[in-house]
């Protein structure tokens, strides 16, 4: 276990904003995790868990003990046509996707190139191109500040759209150590998502295996989203808002081009990117805080923007969308700020 004091986490968040934390504690073994949690309790500072930092915006220095679970390793458990893949919280998510598709295991290919680590995947219930983590999730192992070692299945995790118990009741009280996923050796490819269909029609042929589909998804994502290694960002900054059928009907009458996608609950999901672009924000820039010129849903740090600069820009975008459409768009990323 490695402990560093007054540590700058610029290189541990994908926005690449500078922020100092009181203590930064890196754990590489499961048994170190409860020790790190006890340390936070003993020091009297709030605890915070930080993986790859790909889904947060830090707006100030943080007077906290930050636990970075860097647990590695991938294991396989075979059961006929199924394989349970167990991965440590510190494994890079896309590397796990590549590991599975190269072995012919189906289930994660639509989630290719999502940034971050495995431990953050259930926190966010990550999803893309018609698949969510909950669709393949078995359980996870971790430690709760009060309850100790816990194994939690999908029901206990309370998965919802980009949400889970770890963003609510268990926030800053639970450290994920490993995750188990159920994949299939003869799984059919999921090509139902509209963006995939458009790209397939453009190319004139469908992917024939899981690795090819993962490559296609990665190419689509790369064409829309900037690489955090070159320009700071956290991918999609806002959630797509979900409207009542009546609300969508009324807006559609005013704005005929407004996209809408029926949900299982008979509500309608619309595109936050479309709303933002209609308000003129695509490619906009205020200092080094900006909106990506290829995708209006992505906020970017052009170099020296602070977290506060980016949040000010995000707040202006939210207000303009509400003023025009009377729709509240909520951040998909976590906004962190200590007074």
GUMARFI-250086 format. One record per residue (C-alpha): residue number from 1; z, y, x; residue in one letter. Coordinates in Angstrom, 1 decimal, always signed. Layout:
% residues N
- NUM, Z, Y, X, A
...
//
This chain:
% residues 339
- 1, +0.0, +0.0, +0.0, X
- 2, -1.1, +3.4, +1.4, X
- 3, +0.8, +6.6, +0.4, X
- 4, -0.6, +10.1, +1.1, X
- 5, +1.1, +13.4, +0.2, X
- 6, -0.6, +16.6, -1.1, X
- 7, -3.9, +14.7, -1.1, X
- 8, -7.3, +16.3, -2.1, X
- 9, -9.1, +14.0, -4.5, X
- 10, -12.5, +15.7, -4.2, X
- 11, -14.0, +12.4, -3.0, X
- 12, -12.3, +10.4, -5.8, X
- 13, -13.9, +12.2, -8.7, X
- 14, -17.6, +12.2, -9.5, X
- 15, -17.7, +15.9, -10.3, X
- 16, -16.7, +16.4, -6.7, X
- 17, -14.2, +19.2, -7.6, X
- 18, -11.4, +19.9, -5.2, X
- 19, -7.8, +19.2, -6.5, X
- 20, -4.6, +18.3, -4.7, X
- 21, -2.2, +15.7, -6.1, X
- 22, +1.5, +15.4, -5.2, X
- 23, +1.1, +11.7, -4.0, X
- 24, -1.9, +9.5, -3.8, X
- 25, -1.0, +5.7, -3.7, X
- 26, -3.7, +3.2, -3.0, X
- 27, -2.9, -0.4, -4.0, X
- 28, -5.0, -3.4, -2.8, X
- 29, -2.9, -6.3, -4.1, X
- 30, -1.5, -7.0, -7.6, X
- 31, +2.1, -7.2, -6.3, X
- 32, +1.8, -3.6, -5.0, X
- 33, +1.1, -2.2, -8.4, X
- 34, +4.6, -2.5, -9.9, X
- 35, +6.0, -1.1, -6.6, X
- 36, +3.7, +1.9, -6.9, X
- 37, +4.8, +2.4, -10.5, X
- 38, +8.5, +2.2, -9.5, X
- 39, +7.8, +4.8, -6.8, X
- 40, +6.5, +7.3, -9.4, X
- 41, +9.6, +6.7, -11.5, X
- 42, +11.9, +7.1, -8.5, X
- 43, +10.2, +10.4, -7.4, X
- 44, +10.4, +11.8, -10.9, X
- 45, +6.7, +12.8, -11.1, X
- 46, +4.3, +11.8, -13.9, X
- 47, +2.2, +8.8, -13.2, X
- 48, -1.6, +8.8, -13.3, X
- 49, -4.2, +6.1, -12.7, X
- 50, -7.4, +6.9, -11.0, X
- 51, -10.3, +4.6, -10.4, X
- 52, -13.7, +6.0, -9.4, X
- 53, -13.0, +9.3, -11.2, X
- 54, -16.3, +9.0, -13.0, X
- 55, -15.0, +9.9, -16.4, X
- 56, -12.8, +12.9, -15.9, X
- 57, -12.8, +16.6, -15.2, X
- 58, -9.8, +17.9, -13.1, X
- 59, -9.1, +21.6, -13.9, X
- 60, -6.1, +22.2, -11.6, X
- 61, -4.0, +20.7, -8.9, X
- 62, -1.9, +17.8, -10.3, X
- 63, +1.8, +17.5, -9.8, X
- 64, +1.6, +13.7, -10.3, X
- 65, +1.8, +10.4, -8.5, X
- 66, -1.8, +9.1, -8.6, X
- 67, -2.2, +5.3, -8.4, X
- 68, -5.6, +4.1, -7.2, X
- 69, -5.9, +0.4, -7.9, X
- 70, -8.4, -0.8, -5.3, X
- 71, -8.1, -4.5, -6.1, X
- 72, -11.3, -6.4, -5.1, X
- 73, -12.7, -9.9, -5.7, X
- 74, -14.9, -11.7, -8.2, X
- 75, -14.2, -15.2, -9.6, X
- 76, -16.2, -17.5, -11.9, X
- 77, -14.9, -20.0, -14.4, X
- 78, -17.7, -22.2, -15.9, X
- 79, -17.6, -23.7, -19.4, X
- 80, -20.9, -25.3, -20.2, X
- 81, -23.4, -22.6, -21.0, X
- 82, -20.7, -19.9, -20.7, X
- 83, -19.2, -18.4, -17.6, X
- 84, -16.0, -16.3, -17.5, X
- 85, -16.3, -13.7, -14.8, X
- 86, -13.1, -12.2, -13.5, X
- 87, -13.3, -9.1, -11.4, X
- 88, -10.7, -6.9, -9.7, X
- 89, -10.1, -3.4, -11.0, X
- 90, -11.5, -1.9, -7.7, X
- 91, -14.9, -3.6, -7.9, X
- 92, -17.8, -1.2, -8.4, X
- 93, -19.1, -1.7, -11.9, X
- 94, -22.8, -1.7, -11.1, X
- 95, -22.2, -4.1, -8.2, X
- 96, -20.6, -6.5, -10.8, X
- 97, -23.6, -6.1, -13.0, X
- 98, -25.9, -7.0, -10.1, X
- 99, -23.7, -9.9, -9.2, X
- 100, -24.0, -11.4, -12.7, X
- 101, -27.7, -10.8, -13.4, X
- 102, -28.7, -12.2, -10.0, X
- 103, -27.0, -15.4, -11.0, X
- 104, -28.7, -15.5, -14.4, X
- 105, -25.6, -14.7, -16.4, X
- 106, -26.4, -12.6, -19.5, X
- 107, -24.3, -9.9, -21.1, X
- 108, -23.9, -7.0, -18.7, X
- 109, -27.6, -6.1, -18.0, X
- 110, -27.7, -3.3, -20.6, X
- 111, -24.7, -1.7, -18.9, X
- 112, -26.4, -1.3, -15.5, X
- 113, -25.8, +1.7, -13.3, X
- 114, -22.8, +3.0, -15.3, X
- 115, -20.7, +4.7, -12.6, X
- 116, -17.1, +3.8, -11.9, X
- 117, -14.9, +0.8, -11.3, X
- 118, -14.2, -2.3, -13.3, X
- 119, -10.7, -1.2, -14.1, X
- 120, -12.0, +1.9, -16.0, X
- 121, -14.4, -0.1, -18.1, X
- 122, -11.9, -1.2, -20.8, X
- 123, -10.2, +2.2, -20.8, X
- 124, -13.5, +3.9, -21.9, X
- 125, -14.9, +0.8, -23.7, X
- 126, -18.1, +1.7, -21.8, X
- 127, -21.4, +1.2, -23.6, X
- 128, -25.1, +1.8, -23.2, X
- 129, -28.4, +0.7, -24.7, X
- 130, -27.0, -1.2, -27.6, X
- 131, -24.1, -3.0, -25.8, X
- 132, -20.4, -2.2, -25.4, X
- 133, -17.8, -3.7, -23.2, X
- 134, -16.0, -5.2, -26.2, X
- 135, -19.0, -7.4, -26.9, X
- 136, -18.3, -9.5, -23.8, X
- 137, -14.6, -8.8, -23.2, X
- 138, -12.1, -11.7, -23.0, X
- 139, -8.9, -10.0, -21.7, X
- 140, -7.4, -8.0, -18.9, X
- 141, -4.3, -8.3, -16.6, X
- 142, -2.3, -5.3, -15.8, X
- 143, +1.2, -3.7, -15.6, X
- 144, +2.9, -1.4, -18.2, X
- 145, +5.5, +1.0, -17.0, X
- 146, +8.1, -0.2, -19.5, X
- 147, +6.9, -3.8, -20.4, X
- 148, +5.8, -5.1, -17.0, X
- 149, +3.0, -7.6, -16.5, X
- 150, +0.8, -8.0, -19.5, X
- 151, -2.4, -9.9, -20.5, X
- 152, -4.2, -8.1, -23.3, X
- 153, -7.1, -9.4, -25.4, X
- 154, -9.6, -7.2, -27.3, X
- 155, -7.4, -6.8, -30.3, X
- 156, -4.5, -5.5, -28.1, X
- 157, -6.8, -3.1, -26.4, X
- 158, -7.9, -1.5, -29.7, X
- 159, -11.4, -0.9, -28.7, X
- 160, -13.4, +1.8, -30.6, X
- 161, -16.3, +4.0, -29.7, X
- 162, -15.6, +5.2, -26.1, X
- 163, -11.9, +4.6, -26.9, X
- 164, -9.0, +2.2, -26.4, X
- 165, -5.2, +2.0, -26.4, X
- 166, -5.4, +3.1, -22.7, X
- 167, -6.6, +6.6, -23.8, X
- 168, -3.8, +6.8, -26.4, X
- 169, -0.5, +5.0, -26.5, X
- 170, -0.8, +3.5, -23.0, X
- 171, -2.3, +6.5, -21.3, X
- 172, -0.7, +7.0, -17.9, X
- 173, +1.6, +4.1, -18.5, X
- 174, -0.7, +1.1, -17.7, X
- 175, -2.6, +0.0, -14.6, X
- 176, -5.4, -2.5, -15.0, X
- 177, -5.5, -5.1, -12.2, X
- 178, -8.4, -7.4, -13.3, X
- 179, -10.8, -7.9, -16.2, X
- 180, -12.3, -11.1, -17.6, X
- 181, -15.7, -11.1, -19.3, X
- 182, -17.5, -13.9, -21.2, X
- 183, -21.2, -14.2, -20.2, X
- 184, -23.9, -16.7, -21.1, X
- 185, -26.3, -18.6, -18.9, X
- 186, -29.0, -18.8, -21.7, X
- 187, -28.3, -15.5, -23.4, X
- 188, -31.2, -13.7, -25.2, X
- 189, -32.2, -10.3, -23.9, X
- 190, -31.0, -7.4, -26.1, X
- 191, -34.0, -5.1, -26.3, X
- 192, -33.2, -3.6, -29.7, X
- 193, -32.2, -0.1, -28.5, X
- 194, -34.8, +2.5, -29.3, X
- 195, -35.0, +4.0, -25.7, X
- 196, -35.7, +0.5, -24.3, X
- 197, -38.4, -0.2, -26.9, X
- 198, -40.1, +3.1, -26.0, X
- 199, -40.1, +2.3, -22.3, X
- 200, -41.3, -1.3, -22.9, X
- 201, -44.2, +0.0, -25.1, X
- 202, -45.1, +2.5, -22.4, X
- 203, -45.2, -0.3, -19.8, X
- 204, -47.0, -2.8, -22.0, X
- 205, -44.7, -5.7, -21.2, X
- 206, -41.1, -6.9, -21.8, X
- 207, -38.5, -7.9, -19.1, X
- 208, -38.4, -11.7, -18.8, X
- 209, -34.9, -12.1, -17.4, X
- 210, -31.5, -10.4, -17.1, X
- 211, -32.2, -9.0, -13.7, X
- 212, -35.5, -7.4, -14.8, X
- 213, -33.7, -5.8, -17.8, X
- 214, -30.9, -4.5, -15.6, X
- 215, -33.6, -2.9, -13.3, X
- 216, -35.3, -1.3, -16.4, X
- 217, -32.0, +0.1, -17.6, X
- 218, -31.2, +1.4, -14.2, X
- 219, -34.6, +3.1, -13.9, X
- 220, -34.2, +4.8, -17.3, X
- 221, -30.7, +6.0, -16.4, X
- 222, -31.9, +7.3, -13.0, X
- 223, -34.7, +9.3, -14.7, X
- 224, -32.2, +11.0, -17.0, X
- 225, -29.0, +11.3, -15.0, X
- 226, -28.4, +12.8, -11.6, X
- 227, -26.8, +10.7, -8.8, X
- 228, -23.2, +11.8, -8.3, X
- 229, -23.6, +11.3, -4.5, X
- 230, -26.1, +14.2, -4.5, X
- 231, -24.9, +16.4, -7.4, X
- 232, -21.5, +16.3, -8.9, X
- 233, -21.4, +15.0, -12.5, X
- 234, -19.7, +12.5, -14.8, X
- 235, -22.7, +11.4, -16.8, X
- 236, -22.6, +12.1, -20.5, X
- 237, -20.0, +14.9, -20.9, X
- 238, -19.8, +14.9, -24.8, X
- 239, -19.6, +12.1, -27.3, X
- 240, -22.3, +11.8, -29.9, X
- 241, -20.8, +13.1, -33.1, X
- 242, -20.5, +10.8, -36.2, X
- 243, -21.1, +12.5, -39.5, X
- 244, -20.7, +11.5, -43.1, X
- 245, -23.9, +10.5, -44.9, X
- 246, -23.7, +13.7, -47.0, X
- 247, -23.1, +15.9, -44.1, X
- 248, -26.1, +14.5, -42.2, X
- 249, -28.3, +14.8, -45.4, X
- 250, -27.4, +18.5, -45.7, X
- 251, -28.1, +19.2, -42.0, X
- 252, -31.3, +17.2, -42.1, X
- 253, -32.6, +19.5, -44.9, X
- 254, -31.9, +22.5, -42.7, X
- 255, -33.0, +20.9, -39.4, X
- 256, -35.7, +18.3, -40.1, X
- 257, -35.9, +17.1, -36.5, X
- 258, -32.2, +16.3, -36.2, X
- 259, -32.0, +12.6, -35.1, X
- 260, -29.7, +10.2, -37.0, X
- 261, -28.6, +6.6, -36.4, X
- 262, -26.9, +4.6, -39.1, X
- 263, -23.6, +3.1, -38.1, X
- 264, -21.8, -0.1, -39.3, X
- 265, -19.5, +2.1, -41.4, X
- 266, -22.4, +3.8, -43.3, X
- 267, -21.8, +7.0, -41.4, X
- 268, -24.5, +8.6, -39.2, X
- 269, -24.4, +9.2, -35.5, X
- 270, -26.4, +12.2, -34.3, X
- 271, -27.3, +13.2, -30.7, X
- 272, -25.0, +15.6, -28.9, X
- 273, -27.8, +16.2, -26.4, X
- 274, -30.2, +17.4, -29.2, X
- 275, -27.6, +19.7, -30.6, X
- 276, -26.9, +21.2, -27.2, X
- 277, -30.6, +21.6, -26.3, X
- 278, -31.2, +23.3, -29.7, X
- 279, -28.6, +25.9, -28.6, X
- 280, -30.5, +26.7, -25.5, X
- 281, -28.2, +25.2, -22.9, X
- 282, -30.4, +22.7, -21.2, X
- 283, -30.8, +23.7, -17.5, X
- 284, -28.4, +26.7, -18.0, X
- 285, -26.2, +27.7, -15.1, X
- 286, -23.1, +29.9, -14.6, X
- 287, -22.4, +30.1, -10.9, X
- 288, -22.2, +26.6, -9.6, X
- 289, -21.4, +25.1, -13.1, X
- 290, -24.4, +24.1, -15.0, X
- 291, -26.2, +21.8, -17.5, X
- 292, -28.6, +19.3, -16.0, X
- 293, -32.2, +20.3, -16.5, X
- 294, -33.3, +16.8, -17.4, X
- 295, -30.5, +16.0, -19.9, X
- 296, -28.5, +18.5, -21.9, X
- 297, -25.6, +16.1, -22.3, X
- 298, -24.8, +16.2, -18.5, X
- 299, -22.7, +19.0, -16.9, X
- 300, -23.2, +19.3, -13.2, X
- 301, -21.5, +20.9, -10.2, X
- 302, -24.1, +22.5, -8.1, X
- 303, -21.7, +22.8, -5.1, X
- 304, -18.6, +24.8, -5.4, X
- 305, -17.7, +24.9, -9.1, X
- 306, -14.1, +24.3, -9.9, X
- 307, -12.9, +22.1, -12.7, X
- 308, -11.9, +25.2, -14.6, X
- 309, -15.4, +26.7, -14.2, X
- 310, -16.9, +23.5, -15.7, X
- 311, -14.5, +23.4, -18.5, X
- 312, -15.2, +27.1, -19.4, X
- 313, -18.9, +26.2, -19.6, X
- 314, -18.2, +23.2, -21.7, X
- 315, -16.0, +25.2, -24.1, X
- 316, -18.8, +27.8, -24.5, X
- 317, -21.3, +25.0, -25.3, X
- 318, -18.9, +23.5, -27.9, X
- 319, -18.5, +26.8, -29.6, X
- 320, -22.2, +27.5, -29.8, X
- 321, -22.9, +24.1, -31.3, X
- 322, -20.2, +24.6, -33.9, X
- 323, -21.4, +28.1, -34.7, X
- 324, -24.9, +26.8, -35.4, X
- 325, -24.4, +23.4, -36.9, X
- 326, -20.7, +23.4, -37.9, X
- 327, -20.3, +20.2, -35.9, X
- 328, -17.5, +19.7, -33.4, X
- 329, -18.6, +17.9, -30.2, X
- 330, -15.7, +16.3, -28.4, X
- 331, -15.6, +15.6, -24.6, X
- 332, -16.3, +12.0, -23.6, X
- 333, -14.6, +12.7, -20.3, X
- 334, -10.8, +13.2, -19.9, X
- 335, -9.8, +16.8, -19.2, X
- 336, -6.9, +17.0, -16.8, X
- 337, -4.8, +20.1, -16.2, X
- 338, -1.3, +20.8, -15.1, X
- 339, +0.3, +24.1, -15.9, X
//
